[in-house]
């Protein structure tokens, strides 16, 4: 439905006041009651949009993964120094097949007059002849090797080499085509995206101490390949009916998401946990957990020679958690304080001005629990007690 009234619609000011954006928000329940319009005189049904949804809402995506693995573990000797050194290794193989089905819009849509006069026929012309099926298939291996050594009874060292991956969002399987007449480019989905793959090195040193606690320090380095970049230029569309667009968009630029970059992430992790059972009285129930991670990132995504620290999307340069807790009999309580520094949220290769960033945020979340017996208890947790919103912006800094 489209609003045709002569006065502004009343809006709910709660969302605008809480977010600080000042953007009006309308709640459907104010205008519709029991699937019936409260005031039908000020609304006009958009029949074309209703018919269009028959096509744009008809889509499917399927991902089939066939996998197998081989693993071995043990120690290098039964006695002596090597008996304190353990190993774990293996390889995992995955075959992934994807299929996406759906309708995309025609290059030239019907006019408004045509949509009003014949909504069903207009929607059929705009979408009905543009059914697409996207398919892809890929095979990947993921080997790994891990070593551990007991330096002393309370000191353990670990070193590992591994490979991992992150699959593309399943929305990439759905066929989409969005033409831009002014810029002469078409943005399409890419069902052939490979997973982002990573080669990882990790080294940790864990120290355990009585009565109940440990301290850990770790170093890691990850080399990420096939980094997924949105809005990358994939070439120029050719001429002829076999150009993938039934002869349309000859000479236009083709834009899509692509595996076009590499990134390196390295950093340090520090963790501490202890139960203060050596304290007197009710203080024996105190405990503390804390961790801190610092990252250094850089990458090459084609737009610039190199992206430096804090400029690789999705990686947070600094994170920290502090969790003090206390237990007395069946009662327990804790407060989790979590900090994340500012970071690059999304990266746009064709237009870096569209990059989005997240501001630093600290969350405070207290909780209480009482255990009546091992199988029955109650708990109360308040997430984000201080109501810290996640603020995002684009450069120059403006909220999105």
N, C-alpha and C positions, 0 to 999 in steps of 0.2 A: 504494500500500500504506500501511496505518496500523500503527504500532507498538503491540503489545498486551502487551509484556513487563512484568515486575514490577520490573525494576531499570533505572537510567538507562543510556541508550545510551552507549557509549564515543565520545568525540569527539576530533578533532584539535585540539590546543592551539596549533599553530603560528600559525594565523591570528589567534587571540585575543591571543597574546603579541606579535605584530608590530604589530597595529593598536592595541593598548591598550584596546580596547572591552570585553574580557572576555566577548564573546558566543560561546557554543559554536558550533563548526562541525563538521558531519558530512560525511565524504567517502563518496559512494556506493560506491566501490570496496571499502570495508571490509565492506559488507553484501551486495554482489552480485558474484559471480564467474562470468564466462562466461554472463551473462543468467540465472543461477540464484541464488536466495536462499541465503546461507550457512546461515541458521537459519530455515527456513520456519515453525517453531512459534511464533515471536514476532511474526509479521507477518500481517495480514489484508488481503486485496485489497479495494480500494474500487472496486467494479464501477460504481457510479453516476458516480464521477469519470471513469472510463474512458469511459463512454458520453457524459458531458457534453463531453469533449474532442472528440468527433465534430462537435459544433456550434461550440463556442468556438474550435476550431482550424481551422474552415473559414471562411476570409475572404480577401478580395483587395482590392487597391488599384491603381488605374491613373491615371497622370497623363500627358496628352498636351499638348505645347507646340509650337505653330506660330509661327515667328518670322521676321522679316525686318528689314533695316536699310538705312539710307542714310548715307553718310559722305563728307565732303569735307575736303581739307587743302591747305595751300599757304603762301605768304608774301604780305604785303601790298604788296610792291614788289620790283623787281629790283635797285634801287640805293638808296643812301642809308640813312637811319636806319630806315625801315620795312622794309628788306630783311632786317634782323636780327630782325624780329617774325614768328613763325610762328603758324598757327592750325590747329586740328583740330576738326571738329564733325560732328554726325550725330544720328540718332534710331533707336531700335530699338523695334519693335512686337512684342508677344507676346500670343497667344491661348492661354489655359490651360483645359483641360477635365479634370475629375477625376471619378472614380467609385470608391466604396467599397462592398463587399458583405460581409455577415456576419450572424450570429445574435446576438440580445440576450436577456437573461433576462426571464422573466415577473415581474410584480409580486409575486405570491405563489408561492413555491416549494413543491414537494412536501415532505412531512414526512420525517424520517429513517426512520421505519418504512416509508413507501412506497418510499423510495429503496433500502432493503435488500431489500424484497420484490419489487420490480419496477424494477430500475435502468434498463433500457432504456426502458420506458414513462414513467418519471418524468422522465428527461432529455428525452424527446420532448415531454412536456407543458410542461416548464419552458423549453425553448428552440426546439423544432421549429416552433412556430407564430409565431415572432417573427423572421422573416427580414427584413432591412432592406437597402435600396439607397439610398445617398447620392450625389447628383450636384451638381456646380457648374460654372460657366463664367464667366470674366472676361477682359477685355482691358485691357492697360496699355501706355502709351507711356513710353519712357525716353530723353529728349533729353540732349545734353551738348555743351559748348563748352570748348575749351582754348586758351590763349594762352601763348606763350613768347617771351622777348626776351633777346638776348645783350647784356648791359650792357657787358662787356669780353670779351676772349678767354678769360678764366678765371672769369667771373662771369655766371651765368644766372639769370633770374627766370622763374617760372611762376605762372600764375593759371588756375584751372579751376572750372567750374560743371558739375555732373553730377547725374544721378538714378540710384538703384540700388534694389535690393529684396532681401528675404530671404524665401524661401518658408516656409510653415508645415510642421511635421513631418508626414510622410505618415501617421503614426498617427492624425491627426485625421480621415482619410478613413474609417477603420474605424467602423462603427456600434457605439456603446456606450450603454447606459442603466443607471445605478446609482441605485436608489431608496434614500432614507433615511427610514424610517417615523417615527422619533422626531422628526426635524427637518422632516418634510414637504417635502422637496425632492428633485428628480431631477437628477443630473449626466449630461449627454450630450456626445457628441463633436459637433464643428461642422465639417462638410465644406465649408461656405461661407466659411471663413476666407480673407481676402485676404492677400497678402504684405505684410510690413512694408516700406513704401516710404520712401526717404530722399532729401532734397535736400541736396546737398553743395557747400560752398565750400572751396577749397584754395588756399593761396598758399605758395610755397617760394622760397628763395634758396640757390643752390648755388655754393660757391666751390671751385675746383679748384687744386691747387698741386703743384709738382714736388717730388720725382721721380714720386711716385705716391700721391696722396691727395686727399681732399676733406672739406669740412665743409658741412653742410646744416642749415638751420633752417626749419621750416614751421609754419604756423598752419592750423587747419581748423575748420569748423563744420558740423554735420550736424543737420538737422531731420527727425525720424522721425515718420511718420504711420502710422495703422492698427497701432499697437503691439499685440502679441498678449498678452492678459491671461488667465490661467487662473483658473477658479473664479468668474467674474463672474456676477451675477444678470441673466438675460435676460428676466425677466417672470414672469407667472403663467400656469399651464396652464389652459385653458378646459375647458368641459364638452362632452359629445357625442362620438360615435364618430369624428368627423373632427378631433379635437384633436391628432392625431399620435401618440397612444398608445392607440388603439382604445377610447377612453372612460375609460381609467384616469387616475389622478392629478388629478382635478378639483380645482382650487383650490390645487394645490401650486406651490411655487416652482421655476422652471427655471434651472439653472446650467450654464454651458458656458464654453469659451474664446471670446473675442470680440476683434474689432478695436476696442478702446475707449479708446485713449490716445495721447498724443503725448509725444515726448521730444526734448530738445535736447542735443547733445553738442558741446562745443568744447574745444580744447586746443592744445598745442604739441608738436612733435616735433624732437628734436635728434639728429643723426647725425654720426659722425666715423669716418674710415677712412684708414689710412696704412701704407705699406710703408717700413720704415726702412733703405732701401738705402744711405743715406749713412753708416751706422755702419761701423766697421772689422771685418775678419775675419768670424768666424761670426755676429756680431751683425747682419750685413746681412740675414740671413734672418728677422729679427723683423718682425712686423706687428701691428696692433691695429685692432679694430673695436668701436665702442661706440655705443649709442643709448639715448635716454631719452624717454618719452612721459608727459605729464601731461594728465588729462582733468578737465573740469568738466561735470557732468550735472544736469539737472533735468527733471521730467516731471509730467504730470497724467493720472492713470489713474482718476479718479472716486472713489477711496476717500478721498483727501485733496485739499486745494486744490493743493498742489504738493509734489513729492518733490525733495529737494535732492541735493547732491553725494554720490556713493556709494550712492544709493538707487534707481537705475535698474538693473533686472536685466540681467546679462550684460556690463556695462561695468566695466573695471578702472581705477580712478583713477590708478594709477602702475605703469608697467612699465619695466624697464631690462635691457639686455644688455651684457655685456662679454666680448669674445672675443680674448684674446692668442694668437698662433700663432708658430710658428718652422719654417723649412724649411732643410734642408741637403742639397743634391743630391736624391737620390730619396726621402729621408726627410722627413716632416713631422709635426708634432703641434700640438694646440691644446687649449684649455680654454674651454668655454662656460659662463658664469655668468649665469643668468637669474633675475630677481626680478619677482614680481607682488605687489601689495599686496592687502589684504583687499577683498572686494567682495560685493555682493548677487548671489546665484546664481539664485534663483527668487523670483518675487513672486506672492502670492496675494491677489486683490482682496477676496474675501469675508471672509478671516480673516488679517490681516497677521501674526498670531502664528506662522503656518505658513511665513512667509518663511524661506528658507535662505540662509546666508552662508558664504563661503569665507574661511579665514584666510590671512594673508600666507605666501608660500613662496619660498625661494631654491633653485634647482637648480644643481648643479655636474656637468658632463658632459665629461670628458676624452676625447680620441681620438688615435690614432696611425695613420700610413699609410706604406706603402712602395711605390714604383712601380718595377717591374722594367723595363717598357717602356710606351709610351703606351697600349697596349691591354691591359696586364696589371698588376695591383696587388693588394695586400692591405691591409685596414684593420681596426682594432679600436676600438670606441667603447663607453664605459660611460655609460649614461644614469642620471642621478640617483645619482651616486656616494655621496652622504651619506645616501641613503634618506630623503628628506624626503617625508612623506605629505601629501596634500591633506586638510586637516581642514575639515569643514563642521559648522555648528551652527545651531540655532534660538534665538531669544530667548525667555526668558532662556537664556544660553549653556549648551547641552547638546549633546553630540555626536550626530550622526545617522549 
